[in-house]
Amino acid sequence: MLLVFPLVTDVAQPAAFMRVCHSADEHRTAVQQAVVDLVVAEGFESEQVETVERNAFYEKMKGPA
């Protein structure tokens, strides 16, 4: 359950994780897969979890300027 961090429903991809450097986009570590599984358990599709390149991930996590 995502009680502490509920996901919004008005965006295409309400969750994201950092892509492992030098790996295929579809590669997921066990922890990343566990996050995807939690999101799916909340009624979302696995495609709604965005895979983000490392530097882009850091920028995304900074939030709006």
A tleap script that builds the chain and sets N, CA, C and O, in Angstrom:
source leaprc.protein.ff14SB
mol = sequence {
  NMET LEU LEU VAL PHE PRO LEU VAL THR ASP
  VAL ALA GLN PRO ALA ALA PHE MET ARG VAL
  CYS HIE SER ALA ASP GLU HIE ARG THR ALA
  VAL GLN GLN ALA VAL VAL ASP LEU VAL VAL
  ALA GLU GLY PHE GLU SER GLU GLN VAL GLU
  THR VAL GLU ARG ASN ALA PHE TYR GLU LYS
  MET LYS GLY PRO CALA
}
set mol.1.N position { 0.829 -1.185 0.000 }
set mol.1.CA position { 0.000 0.000 0.000 }
set mol.1.C position { 0.872 1.246 0.000 }
set mol.1.O position { 1.946 1.279 0.601 }
set mol.2.N position { 0.390 2.252 -0.677 }
set mol.2.CA position { 1.120 3.514 -0.767 }
set mol.2.C position { 0.415 4.576 0.062 }
set mol.2.O position { -0.070 5.569 -0.482 }
set mol.3.N position { 0.354 4.376 1.366 }
set mol.3.CA position { -0.351 5.307 2.245 }
set mol.3.C position { 0.437 6.586 2.497 }
set mol.3.O position { -0.153 7.662 2.588 }
set mol.4.N position { 1.731 6.491 2.610 }
set mol.4.CA position { 2.554 7.653 2.909 }
set mol.4.C position { 2.771 8.512 1.665 }
set mol.4.O position { 2.792 9.739 1.751 }
set mol.5.N position { 2.933 7.872 0.519 }
set mol.5.CA position { 3.158 8.566 -0.737 }
set mol.5.C position { 2.096 8.173 -1.763 }
set mol.5.O position { 2.390 7.436 -2.704 }
set mol.6.N position { 0.871 8.658 -1.592 }
set mol.6.CA position { -0.149 8.313 -2.584 }
set mol.6.C position { 0.212 8.890 -3.946 }
set mol.6.O position { 0.767 9.985 -4.035 }
set mol.7.N position { -0.101 8.157 -4.996 }
set mol.7.CA position { 0.219 8.594 -6.351 }
set mol.7.C position { -0.924 9.407 -6.934 }
set mol.7.O position { -2.096 9.107 -6.705 }
set mol.8.N position { -0.574 10.433 -7.686 }
set mol.8.CA position { -1.589 11.238 -8.355 }
set mol.8.C position { -2.121 10.462 -9.549 }
set mol.8.O position { -1.453 9.573 -10.077 }
set mol.9.N position { -3.322 10.807 -9.963 }
set mol.9.CA position { -3.936 10.083 -11.076 }
set mol.9.C position { -4.090 10.945 -12.318 }
set mol.9.O position { -4.604 10.477 -13.334 }
set mol.10.N position { -3.649 12.207 -12.252 }
set mol.10.CA position { -3.843 13.121 -13.381 }
set mol.10.C position { -2.601 13.291 -14.251 }
set mol.10.O position { -2.525 14.233 -15.039 }
set mol.11.N position { -1.628 12.392 -14.116 }
set mol.11.CA position { -0.437 12.406 -14.967 }
set mol.11.C position { -0.242 11.014 -15.563 }
set mol.11.O position { -0.704 10.019 -15.004 }
set mol.12.N position { 0.438 10.956 -16.685 }
set mol.12.CA position { 0.629 9.677 -17.377 }
set mol.12.C position { 1.503 8.703 -16.593 }
set mol.12.O position { 1.234 7.502 -16.567 }
set mol.13.N position { 2.553 9.225 -15.952 }
set mol.13.CA position { 3.484 8.374 -15.219 }
set mol.13.C position { 3.738 8.971 -13.830 }
set mol.13.O position { 4.650 9.782 -13.665 }
set mol.14.N position { 2.941 8.576 -12.832 }
set mol.14.CA position { 3.049 9.155 -11.500 }
set mol.14.C position { 4.225 8.634 -10.672 }
set mol.14.O position { 4.464 9.132 -9.572 }
set mol.15.N position { 4.953 7.656 -11.170 }
set mol.15.CA position { 6.100 7.102 -10.455 }
set mol.15.C position { 7.274 6.952 -11.422 }
set mol.15.O position { 7.091 6.791 -12.629 }
set mol.16.N position { 8.477 7.010 -10.861 }
set mol.16.CA position { 9.681 6.893 -11.697 }
set mol.16.C position { 10.807 6.278 -10.883 }
set mol.16.O position { 10.817 6.338 -9.653 }
set mol.17.N position { 11.749 5.688 -11.597 }
set mol.17.CA position { 12.988 5.247 -10.965 }
set mol.17.C position { 14.147 5.501 -11.910 }
set mol.17.O position { 13.969 5.629 -13.121 }
set mol.18.N position { 15.342 5.570 -11.331 }
set mol.18.CA position { 16.549 5.838 -12.115 }
set mol.18.C position { 16.979 4.579 -12.843 }
set mol.18.O position { 17.102 3.512 -12.242 }
set mol.19.N position { 17.208 4.710 -14.149 }
set mol.19.CA position { 17.693 3.592 -14.957 }
set mol.19.C position { 19.121 3.249 -14.539 }
set mol.19.O position { 19.936 4.143 -14.313 }
set mol.20.N position { 19.415 1.987 -14.439 }
set mol.20.CA position { 20.769 1.530 -14.139 }
set mol.20.C position { 21.654 1.900 -15.325 }
set mol.20.O position { 21.345 1.562 -16.468 }
set mol.21.N position { 22.757 2.594 -15.049 }
set mol.21.CA position { 23.658 3.039 -16.118 }
set mol.21.C position { 24.128 1.865 -16.970 }
set mol.21.O position { 24.407 0.777 -16.466 }
set mol.22.N position { 24.205 2.113 -18.257 }
set mol.22.CA position { 24.704 1.133 -19.231 }
set mol.22.C position { 23.868 -0.147 -19.273 }
set mol.22.O position { 24.391 -1.230 -19.536 }
set mol.23.N position { 22.567 -0.015 -19.013 }
set mol.23.CA position { 21.695 -1.178 -19.113 }
set mol.23.C position { 20.533 -0.857 -20.044 }
set mol.23.O position { 20.277 0.307 -20.353 }
set mol.24.N position { 19.849 -1.871 -20.478 }
set mol.24.CA position { 18.694 -1.683 -21.355 }
set mol.24.C position { 17.583 -0.965 -20.592 }
set mol.24.O position { 17.479 -1.102 -19.373 }
set mol.25.N position { 16.760 -0.207 -21.297 }
set mol.25.CA position { 15.679 0.543 -20.671 }
set mol.25.C position { 14.735 -0.349 -19.873 }
set mol.25.O position { 14.215 0.063 -18.837 }
set mol.26.N position { 14.517 -1.559 -20.351 }
set mol.26.CA position { 13.568 -2.439 -19.673 }
set mol.26.C position { 14.166 -3.196 -18.480 }
set mol.26.O position { 13.446 -3.899 -17.771 }
set mol.27.N position { 15.485 -3.052 -18.256 }
set mol.27.CA position { 16.134 -3.720 -17.121 }
set mol.27.C position { 15.633 -3.121 -15.810 }
set mol.27.O position { 15.513 -1.902 -15.688 }
set mol.28.N position { 15.343 -3.969 -14.838 }
set mol.28.CA position { 14.940 -3.525 -13.506 }
set mol.28.C position { 15.656 -4.362 -12.465 }
set mol.28.O position { 15.746 -5.584 -12.583 }
set mol.29.N position { 16.163 -3.687 -11.442 }
set mol.29.CA position { 16.728 -4.415 -10.311 }
set mol.29.C position { 15.566 -4.991 -9.502 }
set mol.29.O position { 14.406 -4.670 -9.760 }
set mol.30.N position { 15.878 -5.832 -8.538 }
set mol.30.CA position { 14.833 -6.413 -7.691 }
set mol.30.C position { 14.076 -5.318 -6.937 }
set mol.30.O position { 12.858 -5.407 -6.785 }
set mol.31.N position { 14.773 -4.301 -6.471 }
set mol.31.CA position { 14.128 -3.203 -5.746 }
set mol.31.C position { 13.243 -2.389 -6.682 }
set mol.31.O position { 12.121 -2.039 -6.316 }
set mol.32.N position { 13.725 -2.085 -7.876 }
set mol.32.CA position { 12.917 -1.354 -8.852 }
set mol.32.C position { 11.663 -2.149 -9.205 }
set mol.32.O position { 10.578 -1.578 -9.316 }
set mol.33.N position { 11.803 -3.441 -9.380 }
set mol.33.CA position { 10.641 -4.278 -9.695 }
set mol.33.C position { 9.655 -4.282 -8.543 }
set mol.33.O position { 8.444 -4.296 -8.765 }
set mol.34.N position { 10.153 -4.270 -7.318 }
set mol.34.CA position { 9.267 -4.227 -6.152 }
set mol.34.C position { 8.450 -2.935 -6.145 }
set mol.34.O position { 7.273 -2.951 -5.784 }
set mol.35.N position { 9.057 -1.827 -6.535 }
set mol.35.CA position { 8.334 -0.558 -6.622 }
set mol.35.C position { 7.255 -0.654 -7.703 }
set mol.35.O position { 6.115 -0.245 -7.482 }
set mol.36.N position { 7.609 -1.185 -8.851 }
set mol.36.CA position { 6.636 -1.356 -9.931 }
set mol.36.C position { 5.476 -2.229 -9.441 }
set mol.36.O position { 4.314 -1.929 -9.714 }
set mol.37.N position { 5.788 -3.292 -8.729 }
set mol.37.CA position { 4.750 -4.184 -8.219 }
set mol.37.C position { 3.818 -3.455 -7.252 }
set mol.37.O position { 2.609 -3.686 -7.270 }
set mol.38.N position { 4.366 -2.578 -6.408 }
set mol.38.CA position { 3.532 -1.787 -5.496 }
set mol.38.C position { 2.600 -0.861 -6.262 }
set mol.38.O position { 1.425 -0.727 -5.921 }
set mol.39.N position { 3.130 -0.225 -7.297 }
set mol.39.CA position { 2.331 0.691 -8.111 }
set mol.39.C position { 1.206 -0.076 -8.809 }
set mol.39.O position { 0.068 0.389 -8.848 }
set mol.40.N position { 1.520 -1.231 -9.351 }
set mol.40.CA position { 0.516 -2.060 -10.023 }
set mol.40.C position { -0.544 -2.521 -9.018 }
set mol.40.O position { -1.728 -2.570 -9.349 }
set mol.41.N position { -0.126 -2.856 -7.801 }
set mol.41.CA position { -1.073 -3.283 -6.770 }
set mol.41.C position { -2.057 -2.171 -6.410 }
set mol.41.O position { -3.146 -2.443 -5.904 }
set mol.42.N position { -1.675 -0.926 -6.669 }
set mol.42.CA position { -2.555 0.211 -6.405 }
set mol.42.C position { -3.500 0.501 -7.570 }
set mol.42.O position { -4.276 1.454 -7.516 }
set mol.43.N position { -3.438 -0.315 -8.620 }
set mol.43.CA position { -4.365 -0.165 -9.729 }
set mol.43.C position { -3.804 0.542 -10.949 }
set mol.43.O position { -4.541 0.822 -11.894 }
set mol.44.N position { -2.528 0.830 -10.944 }
set mol.44.CA position { -1.880 1.459 -12.093 }
set mol.44.C position { -1.308 0.382 -13.003 }
set mol.44.O position { -1.233 -0.785 -12.619 }
set mol.45.N position { -0.909 0.769 -14.200 }
set mol.45.CA position { -0.241 -0.133 -15.137 }
set mol.45.C position { 1.270 -0.015 -14.936 }
set mol.45.O position { 1.756 1.038 -14.521 }
set mol.46.N position { 2.013 -1.076 -15.224 }
set mol.46.CA position { 3.469 -1.024 -15.059 }
set mol.46.C position { 4.098 0.031 -15.964 }
set mol.46.O position { 5.151 0.580 -15.640 }
set mol.47.N position { 3.448 0.319 -17.109 }
set mol.47.CA position { 3.964 1.337 -18.028 }
set mol.47.C position { 3.865 2.749 -17.440 }
set mol.47.O position { 4.455 3.691 -17.969 }
set mol.48.N position { 3.125 2.885 -16.359 }
set mol.48.CA position { 2.988 4.192 -15.723 }
set mol.48.C position { 4.144 4.495 -14.777 }
set mol.48.O position { 4.175 5.557 -14.154 }
set mol.49.N position { 5.086 3.575 -14.667 }
set mol.49.CA position { 6.303 3.807 -13.904 }
set mol.49.C position { 7.395 4.141 -14.910 }
set mol.49.O position { 7.786 3.305 -15.724 }
set mol.50.N position { 7.873 5.360 -14.842 }
set mol.50.CA position { 8.837 5.864 -15.821 }
set mol.50.C position { 10.263 5.462 -15.464 }
set mol.50.O position { 10.663 5.537 -14.302 }
set mol.51.N position { 11.018 5.041 -16.454 }
set mol.51.CA position { 12.447 4.789 -16.304 }
set mol.51.C position { 13.174 6.033 -16.790 }
set mol.51.O position { 12.980 6.463 -17.928 }
set mol.52.N position { 14.011 6.616 -15.933 }
set mol.52.CA position { 14.645 7.897 -16.253 }
set mol.52.C position { 16.162 7.763 -16.192 }
set mol.52.O position { 16.708 7.187 -15.251 }
set mol.53.N position { 16.835 8.300 -17.202 }
set mol.53.CA position { 18.301 8.325 -17.243 }
set mol.53.C position { 18.814 9.058 -15.997 }
set mol.53.O position { 18.153 9.965 -15.492 }
set mol.54.N position { 19.981 8.667 -15.511 }
set mol.54.CA position { 20.533 9.134 -14.240 }
set mol.54.C position { 20.500 10.645 -14.069 }
set mol.54.O position { 19.891 11.137 -13.119 }
set mol.55.N position { 21.137 11.394 -14.962 }
set mol.55.CA position { 21.198 12.845 -14.800 }
set mol.55.C position { 19.819 13.487 -14.934 }
set mol.55.O position { 19.506 14.447 -14.230 }
set mol.56.N position { 19.004 12.960 -15.831 }
set mol.56.CA position { 17.641 13.460 -15.977 }
set mol.56.C position { 16.828 13.173 -14.712 }
set mol.56.O position { 15.971 13.968 -14.326 }
set mol.57.N position { 17.099 12.046 -14.076 }
set mol.57.CA position { 16.416 11.705 -12.830 }
set mol.57.C position { 16.725 12.735 -11.754 }
set mol.57.O position { 15.822 13.204 -11.061 }
set mol.58.N position { 18.007 13.088 -11.612 }
set mol.58.CA position { 18.395 14.095 -10.610 }
set mol.58.C position { 17.683 15.419 -10.870 }
set mol.58.O position { 17.205 16.064 -9.938 }
set mol.59.N position { 17.613 15.818 -12.124 }
set mol.59.CA position { 16.925 17.067 -12.473 }
set mol.59.C position { 15.434 16.986 -12.158 }
set mol.59.O position { 14.842 17.932 -11.639 }
set mol.60.N position { 14.852 15.861 -12.475 }
set mol.60.CA position { 13.422 15.658 -12.241 }
set mol.60.C position { 13.110 15.729 -10.750 }
set mol.60.O position { 12.084 16.285 -10.360 }
set mol.61.N position { 13.978 15.175 -9.917 }
set mol.61.CA position { 13.740 15.143 -8.483 }
set mol.61.C position { 13.920 16.510 -7.827 }
set mol.61.O position { 13.445 16.730 -6.713 }
set mol.62.N position { 14.597 17.421 -8.505 }
set mol.62.CA position { 14.725 18.787 -7.972 }
set mol.62.C position { 13.384 19.490 -7.935 }
set mol.62.O position { 13.148 20.367 -7.104 }
set mol.63.N position { 12.510 19.093 -8.845 }
set mol.63.CA position { 11.180 19.707 -8.908 }
set mol.63.C position { 11.225 21.009 -9.676 }
set mol.63.O position { 12.248 21.372 -10.256 }
set mol.64.N position { 10.086 21.717 -9.672 }
set mol.64.CA position { 10.011 22.982 -10.413 }
set mol.64.C position { 10.990 24.008 -9.851 }
set mol.64.O position { 11.216 24.083 -8.643 }
set mol.65.N position { 11.552 24.777 -10.739 }
set mol.65.CA position { 12.534 25.792 -10.320 }
set mol.65.C position { 11.859 26.982 -9.687 }
set mol.65.O position { 12.532 27.928 -9.277 }
savepdb mol mol.pdb
quit
